[in-house]
Amino acid sequence: MNTALTIIGLAMFIFIVVFTLKRTKEKKKAQQEEHEKIKAYGESINQETRDKK
């Protein structure tokens, strides 16, 4: 009985850790994509300003 509970507990713990890591990875990727969009927009604005002169 104790062995079964231990195995179930470990399985739940591993699931939670994997789920958290996956979610963190997705958030980081989304944040990186947003950063790239902002950087590209800023560069386009800078280029437009340079072209006006």
N, C-alpha and C positions, 0 to 999 in steps of 0.2 A: 504494500500500500504506500509506504513512504517513498519507495523507488518511483512509483508511478507519479506521485505528486511532485517529486523532484524533477522528473523528466518534463512534465507539463509546465512546471514553473520555469525551467530553463528554456523551453520552446517559446513560451510567452515573452520572456525577457529578450531572447534573440529576435523575435518578431518585432518587438518595440524598437530595439536598436536599429535593425535594418530599415524599418519604416521611417524612423527619424533621420537616418543618414540619407535615404532616398529623397525625402522631402527637402532636406537641407541642400542637397545637390541641385534639385530642381529650382529652388529659390535663388541659389547662387548663379545658375545659368541664366535665369530670367533677369536678374539684376545686371549681369554682364551685358546681355543684349540691350537692355535699356541704356546702359552707360555708352555703348557703341552708337546708339541712335542719337543720344544727346551730343556726343563728340562729333558725329557727322554733321548734325545741324549747326553746331557752333562753327565748324570749319566752313560750311557753306555760307554762313553769315559773314565770316571774316573774308572769304573770297569775294563776295558781293561788294563789301566795303572797299577792298583793294581795287576792284575793277572800276569803281566810281571815280577814283582819283586819276 
